[in-house]
């Protein structure tokens, strides 16, 4: 059996970033569905935001630690590619934060609608 060639570190991170982008895009689409209005569904989406944010932070840290010397072969425009990946991770972080804020506001609005009833007693 042939051993699969190990990817270079930057290439591996780029692939992982694309997987994270697909997951974020999927979560954003899911949050637009009518079922996303249900409290349990919102909680699930919020938890996925947290998990994806952690994965993005891990990739950011790994990306910052990478250097050109880590590559087994020369990479053209190494610094530019690294910066593009960092920009992508920042964009994904902003999208997740926006979604999390929206979900938090919806939860607060939902609970706030019950507050007048508490003050009646």
mmCIF file of the C-alpha atoms, coordinates in Angstrom:
data_MODEL
# 
_entry.id   MODEL 
# 
loop_
_atom_site.group_PDB 
_atom_site.id 
_atom_site.type_symbol 
_atom_site.label_atom_id 
_atom_site.label_alt_id 
_atom_site.label_comp_id 
_atom_site.label_asym_id 
_atom_site.label_entity_id 
_atom_site.label_seq_id 
_atom_site.pdbx_PDB_ins_code 
_atom_site.Cartn_x 
_atom_site.Cartn_y 
_atom_site.Cartn_z 
_atom_site.occupancy 
_atom_site.B_iso_or_equiv 
_atom_site.pdbx_formal_charge 
_atom_site.auth_seq_id 
_atom_site.auth_comp_id 
_atom_site.auth_asym_id 
_atom_site.auth_atom_id 
_atom_site.pdbx_PDB_model_num 
ATOM 1   C CA . UNK A 1 1   ? 0.000   0.000  0.000  1.00 0.00 ? 1   UNK A CA 1 
ATOM 2   C CA . UNK A 1 2   ? 1.340   3.397  -0.931 1.00 0.00 ? 2   UNK A CA 1 
ATOM 3   C CA . UNK A 1 3   ? 1.658   5.997  1.793  1.00 0.00 ? 3   UNK A CA 1 
ATOM 4   C CA . UNK A 1 4   ? -0.188  9.194  1.072  1.00 0.00 ? 4   UNK A CA 1 
ATOM 5   C CA . UNK A 1 5   ? 2.104   12.194 0.713  1.00 0.00 ? 5   UNK A CA 1 
ATOM 6   C CA . UNK A 1 6   ? 1.818   14.615 3.621  1.00 0.00 ? 6   UNK A CA 1 
ATOM 7   C CA . UNK A 1 7   ? 0.519   18.014 2.589  1.00 0.00 ? 7   UNK A CA 1 
ATOM 8   C CA . UNK A 1 8   ? 2.596   21.058 3.214  1.00 0.00 ? 8   UNK A CA 1 
ATOM 9   C CA . UNK A 1 9   ? 1.458   22.975 6.320  1.00 0.00 ? 9   UNK A CA 1 
ATOM 10  C CA . UNK A 1 10  ? 0.052   26.003 4.487  1.00 0.00 ? 10  UNK A CA 1 
ATOM 11  C CA . UNK A 1 11  ? -1.784  23.808 2.008  1.00 0.00 ? 11  UNK A CA 1 
ATOM 12  C CA . UNK A 1 12  ? -3.277  21.756 4.862  1.00 0.00 ? 12  UNK A CA 1 
ATOM 13  C CA . UNK A 1 13  ? -4.429  24.918 6.617  1.00 0.00 ? 13  UNK A CA 1 
ATOM 14  C CA . UNK A 1 14  ? -5.953  26.256 3.417  1.00 0.00 ? 14  UNK A CA 1 
ATOM 15  C CA . UNK A 1 15  ? -7.919  23.036 3.009  1.00 0.00 ? 15  UNK A CA 1 
ATOM 16  C CA . UNK A 1 16  ? -9.126  23.204 6.620  1.00 0.00 ? 16  UNK A CA 1 
ATOM 17  C CA . UNK A 1 17  ? -10.109 26.855 6.139  1.00 0.00 ? 17  UNK A CA 1 
ATOM 18  C CA . UNK A 1 18  ? -12.236 25.878 3.136  1.00 0.00 ? 18  UNK A CA 1 
ATOM 19  C CA . UNK A 1 19  ? -13.942 23.193 5.231  1.00 0.00 ? 19  UNK A CA 1 
ATOM 20  C CA . UNK A 1 20  ? -14.634 25.776 7.933  1.00 0.00 ? 20  UNK A CA 1 
ATOM 21  C CA . UNK A 1 21  ? -16.008 28.186 5.324  1.00 0.00 ? 21  UNK A CA 1 
ATOM 22  C CA . UNK A 1 22  ? -18.403 25.522 4.073  1.00 0.00 ? 22  UNK A CA 1 
ATOM 23  C CA . UNK A 1 23  ? -19.547 24.832 7.632  1.00 0.00 ? 23  UNK A CA 1 
ATOM 24  C CA . UNK A 1 24  ? -20.096 28.538 8.354  1.00 0.00 ? 24  UNK A CA 1 
ATOM 25  C CA . UNK A 1 25  ? -21.996 28.980 5.063  1.00 0.00 ? 25  UNK A CA 1 
ATOM 26  C CA . UNK A 1 26  ? -24.135 25.957 5.922  1.00 0.00 ? 26  UNK A CA 1 
ATOM 27  C CA . UNK A 1 27  ? -24.860 27.302 9.409  1.00 0.00 ? 27  UNK A CA 1 
ATOM 28  C CA . UNK A 1 28  ? -25.796 30.716 8.001  1.00 0.00 ? 28  UNK A CA 1 
ATOM 29  C CA . UNK A 1 29  ? -28.184 29.045 5.550  1.00 0.00 ? 29  UNK A CA 1 
ATOM 30  C CA . UNK A 1 30  ? -29.648 26.898 8.299  1.00 0.00 ? 30  UNK A CA 1 
ATOM 31  C CA . UNK A 1 31  ? -30.248 29.969 10.448 1.00 0.00 ? 31  UNK A CA 1 
ATOM 32  C CA . UNK A 1 32  ? -32.421 31.459 7.687  1.00 0.00 ? 32  UNK A CA 1 
ATOM 33  C CA . UNK A 1 33  ? -34.867 28.539 7.689  1.00 0.00 ? 33  UNK A CA 1 
ATOM 34  C CA . UNK A 1 34  ? -38.258 28.891 9.341  1.00 0.00 ? 34  UNK A CA 1 
ATOM 35  C CA . UNK A 1 35  ? -37.401 26.110 11.829 1.00 0.00 ? 35  UNK A CA 1 
ATOM 36  C CA . UNK A 1 36  ? -34.525 28.259 13.118 1.00 0.00 ? 36  UNK A CA 1 
ATOM 37  C CA . UNK A 1 37  ? -37.080 30.351 14.996 1.00 0.00 ? 37  UNK A CA 1 
ATOM 38  C CA . UNK A 1 38  ? -37.653 27.539 17.480 1.00 0.00 ? 38  UNK A CA 1 
ATOM 39  C CA . UNK A 1 39  ? -35.755 28.079 20.771 1.00 0.00 ? 39  UNK A CA 1 
ATOM 40  C CA . UNK A 1 40  ? -34.079 24.648 20.713 1.00 0.00 ? 40  UNK A CA 1 
ATOM 41  C CA . UNK A 1 41  ? -32.919 25.198 17.150 1.00 0.00 ? 41  UNK A CA 1 
ATOM 42  C CA . UNK A 1 42  ? -31.536 28.645 18.010 1.00 0.00 ? 42  UNK A CA 1 
ATOM 43  C CA . UNK A 1 43  ? -29.633 27.136 20.935 1.00 0.00 ? 43  UNK A CA 1 
ATOM 44  C CA . UNK A 1 44  ? -28.152 24.500 18.622 1.00 0.00 ? 44  UNK A CA 1 
ATOM 45  C CA . UNK A 1 45  ? -27.120 27.149 16.085 1.00 0.00 ? 45  UNK A CA 1 
ATOM 46  C CA . UNK A 1 46  ? -25.568 29.257 18.848 1.00 0.00 ? 46  UNK A CA 1 
ATOM 47  C CA . UNK A 1 47  ? -23.563 26.249 20.105 1.00 0.00 ? 47  UNK A CA 1 
ATOM 48  C CA . UNK A 1 48  ? -22.351 25.569 16.551 1.00 0.00 ? 48  UNK A CA 1 
ATOM 49  C CA . UNK A 1 49  ? -21.244 29.222 16.346 1.00 0.00 ? 49  UNK A CA 1 
ATOM 50  C CA . UNK A 1 50  ? -19.121 28.712 19.443 1.00 0.00 ? 50  UNK A CA 1 
ATOM 51  C CA . UNK A 1 51  ? -17.626 25.453 18.149 1.00 0.00 ? 51  UNK A CA 1 
ATOM 52  C CA . UNK A 1 52  ? -16.801 26.917 14.754 1.00 0.00 ? 52  UNK A CA 1 
ATOM 53  C CA . UNK A 1 53  ? -15.295 30.026 16.365 1.00 0.00 ? 53  UNK A CA 1 
ATOM 54  C CA . UNK A 1 54  ? -13.003 27.801 18.429 1.00 0.00 ? 54  UNK A CA 1 
ATOM 55  C CA . UNK A 1 55  ? -11.931 25.881 15.320 1.00 0.00 ? 55  UNK A CA 1 
ATOM 56  C CA . UNK A 1 56  ? -11.275 29.155 13.492 1.00 0.00 ? 56  UNK A CA 1 
ATOM 57  C CA . UNK A 1 57  ? -9.197  30.434 16.414 1.00 0.00 ? 57  UNK A CA 1 
ATOM 58  C CA . UNK A 1 58  ? -7.143  27.223 16.347 1.00 0.00 ? 58  UNK A CA 1 
ATOM 59  C CA . UNK A 1 59  ? -6.487  27.709 12.644 1.00 0.00 ? 59  UNK A CA 1 
ATOM 60  C CA . UNK A 1 60  ? -5.533  31.355 13.203 1.00 0.00 ? 60  UNK A CA 1 
ATOM 61  C CA . UNK A 1 61  ? -3.005  30.326 15.837 1.00 0.00 ? 61  UNK A CA 1 
ATOM 62  C CA . UNK A 1 62  ? -1.577  27.598 13.615 1.00 0.00 ? 62  UNK A CA 1 
ATOM 63  C CA . UNK A 1 63  ? -1.392  30.039 10.698 1.00 0.00 ? 63  UNK A CA 1 
ATOM 64  C CA . UNK A 1 64  ? 0.483   32.613 12.782 1.00 0.00 ? 64  UNK A CA 1 
ATOM 65  C CA . UNK A 1 65  ? 3.038   29.985 13.804 1.00 0.00 ? 65  UNK A CA 1 
ATOM 66  C CA . UNK A 1 66  ? 3.727   28.922 10.224 1.00 0.00 ? 66  UNK A CA 1 
ATOM 67  C CA . UNK A 1 67  ? 6.788   30.136 8.436  1.00 0.00 ? 67  UNK A CA 1 
ATOM 68  C CA . UNK A 1 68  ? 8.162   29.682 4.960  1.00 0.00 ? 68  UNK A CA 1 
ATOM 69  C CA . UNK A 1 69  ? 10.783  27.335 6.390  1.00 0.00 ? 69  UNK A CA 1 
ATOM 70  C CA . UNK A 1 70  ? 8.037   24.865 7.393  1.00 0.00 ? 70  UNK A CA 1 
ATOM 71  C CA . UNK A 1 71  ? 7.254   24.138 3.753  1.00 0.00 ? 71  UNK A CA 1 
ATOM 72  C CA . UNK A 1 72  ? 8.917   21.172 2.088  1.00 0.00 ? 72  UNK A CA 1 
ATOM 73  C CA . UNK A 1 73  ? 8.961   22.956 -1.268 1.00 0.00 ? 73  UNK A CA 1 
ATOM 74  C CA . UNK A 1 74  ? 9.081   26.631 -2.234 1.00 0.00 ? 74  UNK A CA 1 
ATOM 75  C CA . UNK A 1 75  ? 5.678   28.328 -2.254 1.00 0.00 ? 75  UNK A CA 1 
ATOM 76  C CA . UNK A 1 76  ? 5.145   31.261 -4.594 1.00 0.00 ? 76  UNK A CA 1 
ATOM 77  C CA . UNK A 1 77  ? 3.696   34.340 -2.891 1.00 0.00 ? 77  UNK A CA 1 
ATOM 78  C CA . UNK A 1 78  ? 3.860   32.613 0.501  1.00 0.00 ? 78  UNK A CA 1 
ATOM 79  C CA . UNK A 1 79  ? 3.200   35.741 2.564  1.00 0.00 ? 79  UNK A CA 1 
ATOM 80  C CA . UNK A 1 80  ? 0.333   36.828 0.310  1.00 0.00 ? 80  UNK A CA 1 
ATOM 81  C CA . UNK A 1 81  ? -1.303  33.389 0.580  1.00 0.00 ? 81  UNK A CA 1 
ATOM 82  C CA . UNK A 1 82  ? -0.888  33.431 4.329  1.00 0.00 ? 82  UNK A CA 1 
ATOM 83  C CA . UNK A 1 83  ? -2.497  36.877 4.493  1.00 0.00 ? 83  UNK A CA 1 
ATOM 84  C CA . UNK A 1 84  ? -5.396  35.718 2.290  1.00 0.00 ? 84  UNK A CA 1 
ATOM 85  C CA . UNK A 1 85  ? -6.055  32.841 4.671  1.00 0.00 ? 85  UNK A CA 1 
ATOM 86  C CA . UNK A 1 86  ? -5.928  35.176 7.655  1.00 0.00 ? 86  UNK A CA 1 
ATOM 87  C CA . UNK A 1 87  ? -8.413  37.497 5.931  1.00 0.00 ? 87  UNK A CA 1 
ATOM 88  C CA . UNK A 1 88  ? -10.743 34.566 5.237  1.00 0.00 ? 88  UNK A CA 1 
ATOM 89  C CA . UNK A 1 89  ? -10.621 33.513 8.900  1.00 0.00 ? 89  UNK A CA 1 
ATOM 90  C CA . UNK A 1 90  ? -11.376 37.083 9.994  1.00 0.00 ? 90  UNK A CA 1 
ATOM 91  C CA . UNK A 1 91  ? -14.368 37.188 7.637  1.00 0.00 ? 91  UNK A CA 1 
ATOM 92  C CA . UNK A 1 92  ? -15.685 33.874 8.992  1.00 0.00 ? 92  UNK A CA 1 
ATOM 93  C CA . UNK A 1 93  ? -15.257 35.147 12.553 1.00 0.00 ? 93  UNK A CA 1 
ATOM 94  C CA . UNK A 1 94  ? -17.265 38.278 11.749 1.00 0.00 ? 94  UNK A CA 1 
ATOM 95  C CA . UNK A 1 95  ? -20.040 36.225 10.150 1.00 0.00 ? 95  UNK A CA 1 
ATOM 96  C CA . UNK A 1 96  ? -20.256 33.959 13.193 1.00 0.00 ? 96  UNK A CA 1 
ATOM 97  C CA . UNK A 1 97  ? -20.243 36.895 15.596 1.00 0.00 ? 97  UNK A CA 1 
ATOM 98  C CA . UNK A 1 98  ? -23.046 38.541 13.631 1.00 0.00 ? 98  UNK A CA 1 
ATOM 99  C CA . UNK A 1 99  ? -25.106 35.363 13.738 1.00 0.00 ? 99  UNK A CA 1 
ATOM 100 C CA . UNK A 1 100 ? -24.462 34.886 17.456 1.00 0.00 ? 100 UNK A CA 1 
ATOM 101 C CA . UNK A 1 101 ? -25.535 38.473 18.188 1.00 0.00 ? 101 UNK A CA 1 
ATOM 102 C CA . UNK A 1 102 ? -28.710 38.003 16.139 1.00 0.00 ? 102 UNK A CA 1 
ATOM 103 C CA . UNK A 1 103 ? -29.566 34.806 17.990 1.00 0.00 ? 103 UNK A CA 1 
ATOM 104 C CA . UNK A 1 104 ? -28.842 36.435 21.350 1.00 0.00 ? 104 UNK A CA 1 
ATOM 105 C CA . UNK A 1 105 ? -31.121 39.365 20.494 1.00 0.00 ? 105 UNK A CA 1 
ATOM 106 C CA . UNK A 1 106 ? -33.901 36.986 19.463 1.00 0.00 ? 106 UNK A CA 1 
ATOM 107 C CA . UNK A 1 107 ? -33.559 35.152 22.782 1.00 0.00 ? 107 UNK A CA 1 
ATOM 108 C CA . UNK A 1 108 ? -33.628 38.415 24.753 1.00 0.00 ? 108 UNK A CA 1 
ATOM 109 C CA . UNK A 1 109 ? -36.661 39.618 22.792 1.00 0.00 ? 109 UNK A CA 1 
ATOM 110 C CA . UNK A 1 110 ? -38.428 36.323 23.430 1.00 0.00 ? 110 UNK A CA 1 
ATOM 111 C CA . UNK A 1 111 ? -37.746 36.482 27.178 1.00 0.00 ? 111 UNK A CA 1 
ATOM 112 C CA . UNK A 1 112 ? -38.548 40.188 27.362 1.00 0.00 ? 112 UNK A CA 1 
ATOM 113 C CA . UNK A 1 113 ? -42.013 39.506 25.995 1.00 0.00 ? 113 UNK A CA 1 
ATOM 114 C CA . UNK A 1 114 ? -42.712 37.455 29.141 1.00 0.00 ? 114 UNK A CA 1 
ATOM 115 C CA . UNK A 1 115 ? -41.462 40.116 31.588 1.00 0.00 ? 115 UNK A CA 1 
ATOM 116 C CA . UNK A 1 116 ? -44.757 42.045 31.929 1.00 0.00 ? 116 UNK A CA 1 
ATOM 117 C CA . UNK A 1 117 ? -46.410 38.873 33.193 1.00 0.00 ? 117 UNK A CA 1 
ATOM 118 C CA . UNK A 1 118 ? -43.865 38.547 35.989 1.00 0.00 ? 118 UNK A CA 1 
ATOM 119 C CA . UNK A 1 119 ? -44.570 42.053 37.198 1.00 0.00 ? 119 UNK A CA 1 
ATOM 120 C CA . UNK A 1 120 ? -48.276 41.303 37.597 1.00 0.00 ? 120 UNK A CA 1 
ATOM 121 C CA . UNK A 1 121 ? -47.646 39.113 40.640 1.00 0.00 ? 121 UNK A CA 1 
# 
